[in-house]
Amino acid sequence: MIRVGRVHGCCVALLLLAFAPVADAHDHNRLAEINRNADSLLETLKSDAAGIAPTLDAARKLLDEAGVKTVPQPPEPTARSAEAGESATAPAEFDTVLFAPLLQQIALETGNLGHRELMEAAAPSGGQALLLKRGAFTLAGLADALSGDGGVLAAADNGYRLALPLFISEDAALAMSDGDRLEMATERGVFIINEGLLTIRDAEVTGTDAAPRVVDFHPFILTVRGGRAEIEDSRFSALGYDGQPLMSGISFASSRFAGKRSSGRVTGNILENIRSVEATGIADFSFSENRIDGARGIGLRLERVDHGVISDNLVVASGQHGLLMIGGKKTVVSGNVMAENAGRGIFARDGVGHATIADNVLLANGVEGISVAGGACVDIFSNAALRNRADGIRVAQSLGVRISGNLLARNQGAGIAVTDAISPDDETEITDNIFLANVSGISAERFSRLLLRQNDLSNQLPVLFAGALQYETPRYLTFQRSLSKASDAGFRISADASAPPSLFRGNGGQFRLSDFTGCHPGEGE
């Protein structure tokens, strides 16, 4: 029971008494080592010569030397290889067509968002597009076939220049590989829409530097209506129509009612000066070992993506969040580095469920390192949240969240904050975490129940608990002093006497309780 009497002097006395025998345990050397490893990671991130693997190694070193234990992850599902199917043997056929009817078909599935502006941006192309109707194409082969067609796809000094929007139909496949370089004409409103199979391996795709007809337009690649894209070991730059959904740079989209859902695998790529990478409503999405540097918006945006795998990526200096997840179930986010993004490192909201966020490093982001709002059954395990400008980890309006084995160091808010419970029966587990020099250790407001077990708060001085939780400080210190070293007993806190939980306020009904009858194995899944 939370009591709100005059306990401040008692808190201070008990705090000093509890920690006096272990004053030397305030481990400045440990914090200095973590700071050195964090500085080294930032320097590696800022080095143009450093690749993705060395930077991930630096992140792994930070976690290991700080004592963060990695979480064993299930093997990734076997990726579906890119197969052209019947298009590989069908005679290659293409044509120049009006693209307005094609956009209307896409609008039936994804909504008519931004299409009017897109048609205005592409007005210099005369409303025409190059349509790959059927068959398998390579960039070089397509350029040869179009050699007498007015420069639609013309050879440039160091590659090819596309001067018309390009549509890949469901019976067609286009491959870029072996050093191909494609320049898309920004000034002509060029983009690629893929409804078939698009393969990009060891290639480069960029927009031109010319001024667009419509402000904020940049070329983009959109896979939609059951298409598939395999994108590996390539470079992308100057892409993404700012402010327009699904045109953000590299995007994948499907309607929740689509008979065939789009899919994609994106691995080993460098993406610079794009708006975002975006996936909405798709299946079978894997995003791994990529570097997103200086995204103008959100680095990676997922909406209604189930069974996604987001692993071993670097997302640095995005204009908004590093990773935003909206809705979707059973996505695993592991081994990533989210650093110096203007918003949150990882933000999961509005119905994200049965998700695992593990083994990530969240460093020097503009708000929280990890934030979950309106989520259910979310495991936040073995991450390092350091030097973020707000809380290290923040959980609001969520159910069944477990926070375990994380390192929280030098965050400008709480190491862990819990607020606005949506069920009086829910319990948030906070176990085995390491706190060092945050503004406060654990903060809680309008919570229901908390379980604290085996957290290391010995270097979290002077403020252990903040918010409504501060009044539990004396009882917690007394509990800690009574424990034997081998005990794994938990300290439970109930807010029965505090303000009533804000039941379902703010999640907008984005998830159904029937989806979350049990969070963990054996509890109803």
N, C-alpha and C positions, 0 to 999 in steps of 0.2 A: 504494500500500500504506500503510495506517495504521500509524505507529510510535508507541509510547506511552512513550517514554523521557523523560528530563528535558529538556524543551524550553521551559519557561516563561520563563526568562531570555532565551533565544534569541528567543522569540516577541516579547517586549517590545522587545528591541533592534531586531529587524527591523521591527517595527511602527513604531517611532519613525523609523527610518532611511527606511522607505518613504514615510512621510507628511510628513517634514520639509520637502521641497521644495514641498509643496503645503499647508502649514499654513494659509495664508490661504483655502484652498478650503473650510474648514469654514464653511459659508455660513449664518451666523446670520440674515441677512436673509431667506433663502429659507425657513428654518424658521418665522420670525416671520410671513411672509406666509401660509404654510400654516395656521398657528395662527389667524390673523385670519379666514381664509376658513372654517375649521372652526367657529370661534365664531359667525360670521355665519350659517352653515348651521343651527347649533343654535338660534340666536335665531329664525330664520325658522320652524323646525319648531315652536317653542313659541308662535308667534304665532297667535292664533285668527283673525286677519284674513287671514293669508297663505293662499293657495290652493295646490293641488298644483303647478301650473306654475311659480310663482315659486320654490318650494322646489327643484324639479328644476333650475331655472336656477342657483340658488346652488350646487348640487352639481356642475353642469357647469363652473361657474367655478372651483371648487376643483380639479377634475381638470385643466382647461386650464392654469391658472396654475402648477400643480405640474409641468407637462410630461408628463402622462400622455396618451398617444396613444390615441384611441378605436379600437375594433375595428369594422370594417365588418360589419354584421349582415345576413344574408339577409333579404329582405322577409318579413313575417309572412304565413302562409297566409291566403288570403281567408276571412274569417269567414263561416260559414254563417248566413244570416239566419234569424230566427225565422219559421217558417211554420206556420200552424195546420193546413194540409192539409185533410183531410175535415172536421175539427172546425169549421172556419170556416163551412161550409154546413149542417152537421147541425143539426137543432133542438136548442136548449139544453135539457138535462135534468139535474136534480140530485135528490138524495134525502138523507134522514137515515138513517144505518145504524150498526150496531155496528162499531167499528173493530178489534177483536181479530182477526177473520179477515183483514183487510187487512194488519195488522202481521205475521201469520204468513206471508203471501205474500212480504213483503219479507224476512223472516228466511230464507226459502229461498235468497235470492240473497246477502244481505249478512251473515248470521249473526244469531242471536238475542242480540244484545248490548244490554243495557239496556232491553229491551222490558217486562220485568216492572216495573221502576221507572217506566217511562214510563206504563204503565197505571195505576199507583198515583197518579202526579202528575195524570193526567187523570180520576181518579175523580169529581171534582165535575161533570164533563160527563156522568156516567151511562154511561160507556163508549160514548157516541155520537159520531159525526163527521158532518160535512157532506161528501158525496161529489158532485163534479162528474162526471157520467157521460159526457156527450158535448156537443159544441158549444162555441162561443166565448163567454166571459163577460168583462164588465168588472166592476170593484169596485162601481161605482154601480148597474149593471144587476142584479147579484146582490143587492145590498142592497134594491133595490126589490122584487125577486121574493120576498125573505124578510121583507118588512115586517110580515106578520101571523104570523110564526113564532117569537114569544117572544124576540126580541132575539138571535138567532143571529149576525146581522151587522147591527148597529144603527148608525145615524148618531150620532156623538158631536159635541162642540163644534167640533172641528177635523178631523174625518175620520170613520172608521168603527172600530167595536170588534168584534172577532171573539171569540165566546164558546164555540165548539166547534172541535175539531181539524178541519182541512180537508184532504181528499184530492182531487187532480186526476188523473183516470184518463188512460190513454194516448190516449183519443179526445176529450179535453177540453183547452181552453186558457183561461187566465185572464190578463188584462192589468190592470196598475196603471200609471197614467200621469197626466201633467198635474196634478201637485200632490196626487195622492191620498195620504192618510195612513191607515195601518192600524195599529191598536193590537191586539196579541194578549194575551188575558187570562192573565197568568202564574198567577194563583190558581186558574184552571180547567184548567191543564195544556194550553194550546192550542199547536198546532204546525201546520206545513204540510208535507205530503208530496206531491211532484210527480212523477207518472209520465207526464205529457203535455207541455204547453208552458206555461211560466210566463214572462211578460214583465213586468219592472218598470223603468219609465223615468220619471225626474223624479218620484219618489215617495218616501215615507218609511214605514219599517216599524220598529216598536218593540214591546218588551214593556212591560206595565204595571208599576208600582212595588209592587203588592200582594204579600204574602208567599205563596210557593207551598206547596202541600200537602207536597211532598217537598223537602227541603233541596237547594239547588244547582240546582233546575230553573229554566230560563229558556226561553221559546219559541225555536223554531228553524225553519229552512227546509231541507228535504232533497230533492234531486232524485235519483231512483233508478229502476231498472228501465227504462232506455232513455229517460228523460225528458230534456228540454232546458230550460235556463233562460238567458234573456238579461236581464242586470241592468246598467243603465246610469244614471249621473248621479243616483243616489239616495242616501238616508241610512238607516243601520241602527244601532240601539242596543239595549242590554239584551237581547241574544239569546245563546243557547248553553247547553245542559245540561252543566254542569261535570262532567267525569269520565266522560262517556258518548261513545264513538266514534260518528261520523256524526250527532251531534246537537249539534254544537259551535257553531252559529250559522248560517252558510250553508255547506251541504255538498253534495257530489256523489259518487255512489257507483255502482259496477258490479262485479259478479263477473267474475273473469277468464274464466269459462266462459259468460258471458251472450251470447246471440245478438245482442242490440242493446245497445250501451253508451251510458250517459248522457253528456251533453256540456254544455258551458256556456261562456258569455262574460261576464266581469265587468269593466266598465270605467268609470272616472270616478266612483267611489262614495266616500263617507265612511262608515267603519265604526268606531264607538266603543263601548267597553264590551261587546264580544262575547267569547265564549270563543275562537273561531278561525274561519278560513275553511279548509275541508278538501275535498280531492279525492282519491278513492281508486279506482283501477282504471278511470278513464274515458278517453275519447278526445276530441280536439278541444277542449282546454281553454286558454282565453286569459284572463289576469288582468293588466290594464294600467291605469295612471294612477289607481290607487286609493290611499286613505290608510287604514291600519289603525292606530288610536290607542288605546293602553292595553288591548290584548287581554289577557284573564285567563290565557290559556294561550299556545300557539304562535300567532304572527300568521297565517302561512299554512303549511298542512301538506299536502304532496303525497305520495301513496304509490302506486307502480306507475302513474304517469302518463307516458305516452309522447308525445313531440312537443308538450310543453307550451310555452307562451310566457308568461314572467313578466317584464314590462317596465314601467319608469317608475313604480314604486310607492313609496310611503313607508310603512314599517313601523316604528313608534315605540313604545318603552316597553312592549313585550309582557312578560308575566309569565314567558315562557320564551324560546325562540328566535324570531328574526324570521321566518326561512323554514327549514322542515325538509323535506328531500327523502329519501324512502326508496324505493330501487329506481327503476325507470323508465329509459327511454332517450331520448336526443336532445331533452332539454329545454334551452331557452335562457333564462338568467336575466340580464337586461341592464338597465342604466340605473336600478337601484333604489337607494334610500337605506334602510339598516337602521341605526337609531340608538337607543342607550340601551335596548336589549332586555336582559332579565336573563340570558339565555343567549347563544348564539352569534348572530352576525348572519345567516349562511347556514351551514347544516349539511346536508351531503349524505352519506348513509351507506347501507350494506347493499345494494349492488348498483346504485347510480346509475352509469350509463355513457353514453359518447358525449355528455356534457353540456358546455355552455359557460357559464361564469360570467364576465361581462365588463362593464366600465364601471359597476360598482356602487361606492357609497360605504358603507363599514362603519365607523361612528363610535361610539366610547364604549360598546361592548357589554360585557356582563358576563363573557364568556369570550373565545373567539377571534372575529376578524372573519369569516373563512371557515374552515370545517373540512370536510375530506373524509376519511371513514373507510370502508374497504371499497368504494371506487369504482374505476372503470376507464375509461380514455380520457377524462379530464376536463381541459378547458382552462380555466385561471384567468388571464385576460388583462385588463390595463388597469383594474384596480380600485384604489381607495384605501382602505387599512385604517389607521385612525388612532385612537389613544387607547383601544384595546381593552385589557381587563384581563388578557388572556393574549397568545397569539401573534397576529400580524396574519393570517397564513395558516398553517394546520396540515394536513399530509397524513399519514395513517396507514393502513397495511395496504391499499395501493392500487396499481394498475398504470397505466402509461402516462399519468402526469400531467405537464402542461406548465404552468409558472408563469412568465408573461412580461409585462413592461411595467407592473408594479404599483408603486404607491407605498406604502411601509410606514413609518409615522412615529409615534413616541412610543407604541408598544405596550409593555405591561408584561411582555411575554415576548419571544420572538424575532420578528424581522420575518417570517421564514419558518422553519417547523420541519417536518422530515421524519422519520418514525419507523416502525419495525416493517414493513419490507418483506415482501412475501409471495412474491416470486420473486427468486432470486439473479441473474436475467438482466435484471431491469427497470432502467430508467434514468429518473430524474426530472430534467427539464430546468428549470433556474432561470436565466432570461436577461432582460437589459434591465430589471431592476428597480431602483428607487430606494429606498435605505435612509436614514432619518434618525432618530437619537436613540432607537432601540429599546433595550431592555435588552441584547439581542444582535442581531447581524445575521441569521445563518443558523445554525440548530441542527439537528443530526442525531444520531439514535441508532438502532442496529440497522437501518441502511439497506443497500441493495445497491450501487447506483451513482448518482452525481450528475454532472450536467454544468452547470458554471457558465460563463456567457459574458456579457460586457459589462454586468455589474451595477455600479451606482454605489454604492460603499460608502465614498466619501470623507467623508461626514458621519456615518458609523456608527462612532463612537468612544466608549469605548475597546475594546469587545468586538466583533470581527468575527464569529468563529465560536464556537459553544458546543457542549456535549455531546461526543460522540466526534469531532466535526469539528474541535474546537479544535486537535488535534494536527497538522492539515494547514495551520495558519496560516503557519508559515515557508515551506513550499513554495509556498503560494498567493501570498505577498508577493513571493517571488523570481520566480515566473511573471509577476506583474503588472509588475514592474520591467523584465522582459526584453521586454515587448510594445511594438511600435510603436503610435502613436496610432491608426493606421488598421486595425490588426489586429482580426479578429473571431475569433481562435482561442479555443477553449474549454478550460477547466480541468476535467479529469475526475478523479473520486475514486472508488475502488473499496474496498469494505469486505471484500474477500476474507479478510483476516486477522482480522476481528472476529468477534463471535458470529454463529452462523448465523442467517439470516433466519427469522422466525416464520411458516413457510409455512402460509398459509390459517388462521392462528389468528385467531379473532374475527369473521370475516365470516359465519360460520354457513352457508356455501354459498349466500349470497343472490344471487350471480351465477355464471353458467357461463362457463368460459373460451371455449366455442364461440361465445358472444355477442360476444367481443372479440378476434377473430382479427387485426384491424388497427385501430389507433386513429385513424389519419389517412388522408385520401384516398390511394388507391393501395396501402393496406396491408391489404386484405382485406375492406373494407366492401362 
